[in-house]
């Protein structure tokens, strides 16, 4: 948060210095607004340019990029604004050096003026502001979507849960287990059971228990 505020302040200060620089002296007391933008491509002349067609135009565009970059927290836009300011300033210096033969720096109002220093300082502040700003952080939210083809299995009271691939028997239809013969028409239908379900109790079996005979155990005495 602090880095974002400091970077935004530096970027806005640099854009302000860049926009203000054409209204200051650039060379031999001549203001930057007097240099036309097309003269940077065709050659520097003594003609006075309009304000909207002067070197102020690219600097105003850089200031607009700075405002958008600060609002969107975009380091790329702020850095691009700084490159535009420095690029046009250096390009102007090359053209003036070709027209004058050399560039002179003096303190008596001749040679390079404070307008060039403002433009350079504004471009450097824009680049520093872009470096200080943290930029926008993308928050990736991962949402686990349920599988559309997956159906939950529900346990049966007769046995283990049935998988989705196993067809369920319709109500009233007995399930035929492997190896079990089908029921005959006269045989009553057995209750639905899972093939792996075990019988809770063993089958009931009957046994013949002999009845004791008292005459055999205690025979009468022979007379």
DRENDO-1510 file (C-alpha; in Angstrom, 1 decimal, always signed):
<recs>
REC; n; res; u; v; w
REC; 1; UNK; +0.0; +0.0; +0.0 .
REC; 2; UNK; +2.8; +2.4; +0.9 .
REC; 3; UNK; +4.8; +1.6; -2.2 .
REC; 4; UNK; +1.7; +2.2; -4.3 .
REC; 5; UNK; +1.2; +5.6; -2.8 .
REC; 6; UNK; +4.8; +6.6; -3.1 .
REC; 7; UNK; +5.0; +5.4; -6.7 .
REC; 8; UNK; +1.8; +7.2; -7.7 .
REC; 9; UNK; +3.1; +10.5; -6.2 .
REC; 10; UNK; +6.4; +10.2; -8.0 .
REC; 11; UNK; +4.7; +9.4; -11.3 .
REC; 12; UNK; +2.3; +12.3; -11.0 .
REC; 13; UNK; +5.1; +14.6; -10.1 .
REC; 14; UNK; +7.1; +13.5; -13.1 .
REC; 15; UNK; +4.1; +13.9; -15.4 .
REC; 16; UNK; +3.5; +17.5; -14.0 .
REC; 17; UNK; +7.2; +18.4; -14.6 .
REC; 18; UNK; +7.1; +17.0; -18.2 .
REC; 19; UNK; +3.9; +19.0; -19.1 .
REC; 20; UNK; +5.3; +22.2; -17.5 .
REC; 21; UNK; +8.6; +21.9; -19.3 .
REC; 22; UNK; +7.5; +23.2; -22.7 .
REC; 23; UNK; +6.5; +26.5; -21.1 .
REC; 24; UNK; +10.1; +27.0; -20.0 .
REC; 25; UNK; +13.2; +27.9; -22.0 .
REC; 26; UNK; +14.7; +25.0; -23.9 .
REC; 27; UNK; +17.5; +26.6; -25.9 .
REC; 28; UNK; +18.8; +30.1; -26.2 .
REC; 29; UNK; +15.7; +31.4; -24.3 .
REC; 30; UNK; +13.3; +29.7; -26.8 .
REC; 31; UNK; +10.5; +27.9; -25.1 .
REC; 32; UNK; +9.7; +24.3; -25.9 .
REC; 33; UNK; +6.2; +25.2; -27.0 .
REC; 34; UNK; +7.7; +27.0; -30.0 .
REC; 35; UNK; +9.2; +23.8; -31.5 .
REC; 36; UNK; +6.8; +21.9; -33.7 .
REC; 37; UNK; +6.5; +18.2; -33.4 .
REC; 38; UNK; +7.1; +17.6; -37.1 .
REC; 39; UNK; +10.3; +19.6; -36.9 .
REC; 40; UNK; +11.7; +16.7; -35.0 .
REC; 41; UNK; +11.4; +14.6; -38.2 .
REC; 42; UNK; +12.1; +17.3; -40.8 .
REC; 43; UNK; +14.6; +19.5; -39.1 .
REC; 44; UNK; +14.6; +22.5; -36.6 .
REC; 45; UNK; +13.6; +25.8; -38.1 .
REC; 46; UNK; +13.0; +29.3; -36.6 .
REC; 47; UNK; +9.2; +29.1; -37.2 .
REC; 48; UNK; +7.0; +29.4; -34.2 .
REC; 49; UNK; +4.6; +26.4; -33.8 .
REC; 50; UNK; +1.1; +26.3; -32.4 .
REC; 51; UNK; +0.8; +25.2; -28.8 .
REC; 52; UNK; -1.3; +22.1; -29.7 .
REC; 53; UNK; +1.2; +21.2; -32.5 .
REC; 54; UNK; +4.3; +21.8; -30.4 .
REC; 55; UNK; +6.4; +19.4; -28.4 .
REC; 56; UNK; +3.8; +19.8; -25.7 .
REC; 57; UNK; +1.6; +17.2; -27.5 .
REC; 58; UNK; +3.7; +14.1; -26.8 .
REC; 59; UNK; +4.2; +15.3; -23.2 .
REC; 60; UNK; +0.4; +15.7; -22.7 .
REC; 61; UNK; -0.1; +12.2; -24.1 .
REC; 62; UNK; +2.5; +10.9; -21.6 .
REC; 63; UNK; +0.6; +12.7; -18.8 .
REC; 64; UNK; -2.6; +11.0; -19.9 .
REC; 65; UNK; -0.9; +7.6; -19.8 .
REC; 66; UNK; +0.4; +8.4; -16.3 .
REC; 67; UNK; -3.1; +9.1; -15.0 .
REC; 68; UNK; -4.5; +5.9; -16.5 .
REC; 69; UNK; -1.6; +3.9; -15.1 .
REC; 70; UNK; -2.0; +5.3; -11.6 .
REC; 71; UNK; -5.8; +4.6; -11.6 .
REC; 72; UNK; -5.3; +1.1; -12.9 .
REC; 73; UNK; -2.1; +0.5; -10.9 .
REC; 74; UNK; -0.3; -0.4; -14.1 .
REC; 75; UNK; +3.5; -0.2; -14.0 .
REC; 76; UNK; +3.7; -0.7; -17.7 .
REC; 77; UNK; +1.7; +2.4; -18.6 .
REC; 78; UNK; +3.7; +4.6; -16.2 .
REC; 79; UNK; +7.0; +3.3; -17.6 .
REC; 80; UNK; +5.7; +3.8; -21.1 .
REC; 81; UNK; +4.9; +7.5; -20.2 .
REC; 82; UNK; +8.5; +7.9; -18.9 .
REC; 83; UNK; +9.9; +6.4; -22.1 .
REC; 84; UNK; +7.9; +8.8; -24.2 .
REC; 85; UNK; +9.1; +11.9; -22.3 .
REC; 86; UNK; +12.7; +10.9; -22.4 .
REC; 87; UNK; +12.6; +9.7; -26.0 .
REC; 88; UNK; +11.2; +13.0; -27.3 .
REC; 89; UNK; +13.6; +15.0; -25.2 .
REC; 90; UNK; +16.6; +13.1; -26.5 .
REC; 91; UNK; +15.3; +13.3; -30.1 .
REC; 92; UNK; +14.9; +17.1; -29.7 .
REC; 93; UNK; +18.4; +17.4; -28.5 .
REC; 94; UNK; +19.7; +15.4; -31.4 .
REC; 95; UNK; +17.8; +17.7; -33.9 .
REC; 96; UNK; +18.9; +20.9; -32.2 .
REC; 97; UNK; +22.5; +19.7; -32.1 .
REC; 98; UNK; +22.3; +19.1; -35.9 .
REC; 99; UNK; +20.8; +22.5; -36.5 .
REC; 100; UNK; +23.2; +24.5; -34.2 .
REC; 101; UNK; +26.3; +22.4; -34.8 .
REC; 102; UNK; +26.7; +21.7; -31.0 .
REC; 103; UNK; +24.9; +22.0; -27.8 .
REC; 104; UNK; +26.0; +24.6; -25.2 .
REC; 105; UNK; +25.2; +24.6; -21.5 .
REC; 106; UNK; +25.6; +28.0; -19.8 .
REC; 107; UNK; +24.1; +29.9; -16.9 .
REC; 108; UNK; +23.5; +33.2; -18.7 .
REC; 109; UNK; +20.3; +32.1; -20.6 .
REC; 110; UNK; +22.2; +30.8; -23.6 .
REC; 111; UNK; +22.3; +27.1; -24.6 .
REC; 112; UNK; +20.2; +24.5; -22.9 .
REC; 113; UNK; +17.6; +25.9; -20.5 .
REC; 114; UNK; +15.7; +24.7; -17.5 .
REC; 115; UNK; +12.9; +23.4; -19.6 .
REC; 116; UNK; +15.1; +20.5; -20.8 .
REC; 117; UNK; +16.1; +19.8; -17.2 .
REC; 118; UNK; +12.4; +19.6; -16.3 .
REC; 119; UNK; +11.7; +17.2; -19.1 .
REC; 120; UNK; +14.6; +15.0; -18.2 .
REC; 121; UNK; +13.6; +15.1; -14.5 .
REC; 122; UNK; +10.0; +14.3; -15.3 .
REC; 123; UNK; +10.9; +11.3; -17.4 .
REC; 124; UNK; +13.2; +9.9; -14.7 .
REC; 125; UNK; +10.6; +10.4; -12.0 .
REC; 126; UNK; +8.1; +8.5; -14.2 .
REC; 127; UNK; +10.5; +5.5; -14.5 .
REC; 128; UNK; +11.3; +5.6; -10.8 .
REC; 129; UNK; +7.6; +5.7; -9.9 .
REC; 130; UNK; +7.0; +2.7; -12.2 .
REC; 131; UNK; +9.7; +0.8; -10.4 .
REC; 132; UNK; +8.4; +1.7; -6.9 .
REC; 133; UNK; +4.7; +0.8; -7.7 .
REC; 134; UNK; +3.9; -2.8; -6.8 .
REC; 135; UNK; +1.4; -3.1; -9.6 .
REC; 136; UNK; -1.8; -5.0; -9.6 .
REC; 137; UNK; -1.8; -8.5; -8.0 .
REC; 138; UNK; -4.0; -11.1; -9.7 .
REC; 139; UNK; -5.9; -13.3; -7.2 .
REC; 140; UNK; -6.6; -16.7; -8.6 .
REC; 141; UNK; -9.5; -18.4; -7.1 .
REC; 142; UNK; -9.7; -22.1; -7.7 .
REC; 143; UNK; -13.2; -23.6; -7.6 .
REC; 144; UNK; -13.5; -27.3; -7.5 .
REC; 145; UNK; -16.3; -28.2; -9.8 .
REC; 146; UNK; -18.1; -31.5; -9.0 .
REC; 147; UNK; -17.9; -34.2; -11.6 .
REC; 148; UNK; -21.0; -34.2; -13.7 .
REC; 149; UNK; -20.6; -37.9; -14.5 .
REC; 150; UNK; -20.1; -39.0; -11.0 .
REC; 151; UNK; -23.1; -40.3; -9.1 .
REC; 152; UNK; -22.8; -41.0; -5.3 .
REC; 153; UNK; -23.4; -44.5; -4.2 .
REC; 154; UNK; -25.8; -45.3; -1.5 .
REC; 155; UNK; -25.5; -48.4; +0.7 .
REC; 156; UNK; -28.2; -51.0; +0.5 .
REC; 157; UNK; -29.6; -52.6; +3.6 .
REC; 158; UNK; -29.0; -56.1; +2.0 .
REC; 159; UNK; -25.3; -55.7; +1.3 .
REC; 160; UNK; -22.4; -53.4; +0.1 .
REC; 161; UNK; -23.0; -50.2; -1.9 .
REC; 162; UNK; -23.9; -50.6; -5.5 .
REC; 163; UNK; -21.5; -48.9; -8.0 .
REC; 164; UNK; -22.9; -46.5; -10.7 .
REC; 165; UNK; -22.0; -49.0; -13.4 .
REC; 166; UNK; -24.1; -51.8; -11.9 .
REC; 167; UNK; -27.7; -51.7; -13.1 .
REC; 168; UNK; -30.2; -51.6; -10.3 .
REC; 169; UNK; -33.0; -54.1; -10.3 .
REC; 170; UNK; -36.5; -52.7; -10.8 .
REC; 171; UNK; -39.0; -53.1; -8.0 .
REC; 172; UNK; -40.7; -56.4; -7.9 .
REC; 173; UNK; -38.1; -58.1; -10.1 .
REC; 174; UNK; -35.9; -60.8; -8.4 .
REC; 175; UNK; -32.2; -60.5; -9.0 .
REC; 176; UNK; -30.6; -63.5; -10.5 .
REC; 177; UNK; -27.2; -64.3; -9.0 .
REC; 178; UNK; -24.5; -66.1; -10.9 .
REC; 179; UNK; -24.8; -69.8; -10.8 .
REC; 180; UNK; -28.4; -69.7; -9.5 .
REC; 181; UNK; -31.1; -71.2; -11.7 .
REC; 182; UNK; -34.0; -69.1; -12.6 .
REC; 183; UNK; -37.2; -69.6; -10.6 .
REC; 184; UNK; -39.8; -71.7; -12.2 .
REC; 185; UNK; -43.3; -70.4; -12.8 .
REC; 186; UNK; -44.7; -72.3; -9.9 .
REC; 187; UNK; -42.0; -71.4; -7.4 .
REC; 188; UNK; -42.7; -68.4; -5.2 .
REC; 189; UNK; -40.5; -65.4; -5.8 .
REC; 190; UNK; -37.6; -65.0; -3.4 .
REC; 191; UNK; -37.0; -61.6; -1.8 .
REC; 192; UNK; -34.5; -59.3; -3.5 .
REC; 193; UNK; -31.0; -60.0; -2.2 .
REC; 194; UNK; -27.6; -58.8; -3.2 .
REC; 195; UNK; -25.5; -61.4; -4.9 .
REC; 196; UNK; -22.9; -61.1; -2.1 .
REC; 197; UNK; -25.4; -61.0; +0.7 .
REC; 198; UNK; -24.9; -63.7; +3.3 .
REC; 199; UNK; -27.7; -65.6; +5.1 .
REC; 200; UNK; -28.0; -64.4; +8.6 .
REC; 201; UNK; -29.0; -67.8; +10.0 .
REC; 202; UNK; -28.3; -71.4; +9.0 .
REC; 203; UNK; -31.1; -73.5; +7.4 .
REC; 204; UNK; -33.3; -75.4; +9.9 .
REC; 205; UNK; -32.9; -79.2; +9.9 .
REC; 206; UNK; -35.0; -81.8; +11.6 .
REC; 207; UNK; -33.7; -84.9; +13.4 .
REC; 208; UNK; -35.6; -88.1; +14.5 .
REC; 209; UNK; -35.0; -88.5; +18.3 .
REC; 210; UNK; -35.8; -92.1; +19.5 .
REC; 211; UNK; -38.4; -92.5; +22.3 .
REC; 212; UNK; -37.3; -94.5; +25.3 .
REC; 213; UNK; -39.2; -97.8; +25.8 .
REC; 214; UNK; -39.5; -98.6; +29.6 .
REC; 215; UNK; -40.2; -102.4; +28.9 .
REC; 216; UNK; -36.9; -102.7; +27.0 .
REC; 217; UNK; -34.9; -100.9; +29.7 .
REC; 218; UNK; -36.6; -102.9; +32.6 .
REC; 219; UNK; -37.7; -106.3; +31.3 .
REC; 220; UNK; -40.1; -108.3; +33.6 .
REC; 221; UNK; -38.6; -111.2; +35.6 .
REC; 222; UNK; -39.0; -114.6; +34.1 .
REC; 223; UNK; -41.1; -117.0; +36.1 .
</recs>
